[in-house]
Amino acid sequence: MKIFLDTANFDEIREAVSWGVVDGVTTNPSLLNKEAGKNLKDIVLAITNEVKGPVSVEVNGSTVEEMVKEAEEYYSWCKEYIVIKIPMCPEGLKAIRALKQKNIPTNCTLIFSLNQAILAIKAGATYVSPFVGRLDDIGEDGMELIHQIMTYLEEYDAEAEVISASIRHPLHVVATALSGAHIATIPFGILKKMFKHPLTDKGIEAFAKDWSNFIKSG
C-alpha cells in the first residue's frame, strides 16, 4: 500500500518525506486555503520537487471546458508528477474522459458510493478517492465502500487505483491496508500517530536508562 500525505503544507511534507514513507501528496481547495497568501504554482512545484511522486491538484471550474483548461495549465507545470483532481459530477466525468484522451492522469474525488466509483472508472479516472471518514461521520461504513470498489476492480479487471481518503484515525489506515486498497492518503497528524505505541515509548526509555548505567559503570 502506498502512502500519500493529505496536505498542502510544505513543512509537513518535507518532514514526512524525511521519514522515507511518502509516495505522493493530495491537495484540495480547503487544504490550499490554509496556505493563503502563497502562489499556487510555487506551492505545487515545491511539493513535486520534494516528493517526486504523484501530486493531486484540484480544478475549480464548473463546466467541462473550465475544468479541462485548468487541468492543462496545472499539468504543464510538471507533467511527470501532477495529477488532476476532478469532482464526481456529470461535468467532471466529461472532463475525466477528455483528459484521458490527452493522456493527463486524473483523480476523481468526493466518491461516496460504488455507483459513483463505477462511473469514474468507466470514464477513465486514473485514481478514485472514496471518502471513508465522511461516510463514517453520517453513520455509514466507509471501509465497506473500499471493499466494494476493490471487488469491482477485481471482478471486471478494471484499471484504476483506489485512494482511501478522509482518513480520521490510524485504524482507518490499518483497515485500508487490510482491504487491499492501493493507497491511503493520510493527514500529517494521523501519520505521526502511526509510529506511536506506549510499549515502544516504554522500551526506548528503558534502553536509554540501561545504556546510561552501562556507560557510567565503565
JOLINUR-V772003 format. One line per field, one symbol per residue. ss: DSSP state (@ for helix, = for strand, . for the rest). phi: phi as a letter, one per 40 degrees, with the letter a starting at -180 (. if undefined). burial: 1 if it has 9 or more other C-alpha atoms within 8 Angstrom, else 0. A space follows every 50 residues. Layout:
ss->???
phi->???
burial->???
This chain:
ss->.=====...@@@@@@@@@.....===..@@@@@......@@@@@@@@@@@ @...====.....@@@@@@@@@@@@@@....======..@@@@@@@@@@@ @....======..@@@@@@@@@@...=====@@@@@@....@@@@@@@@@ @@@@@@....=====....@@@@@@@@@@...====.@@@@@@@...@@@ @@@@@@@@@@@@@@@@@.
phi->.cbbccabcccccccccccgbcbabbbadcccccbdhbcdcccccccccc cfadbcbccbcbbccccccddccdcccaccbcbccbccadcccccdcccc ccgbcbbcbgcbacdcccccccchccbbbccccccddbgccccccdcccc ccdccbfcbabcbcbfccadcccdcccccgdcabbbcdccdcccccadcc dccccccccccccccccc
burial->00111111010111011000011111110011001000000011111101 11111111100001011101100110110011111101001111111111 00011111111101011111101111111111111100001110111111 01100001011111111001011011101011111111011000000000 100000000000000000
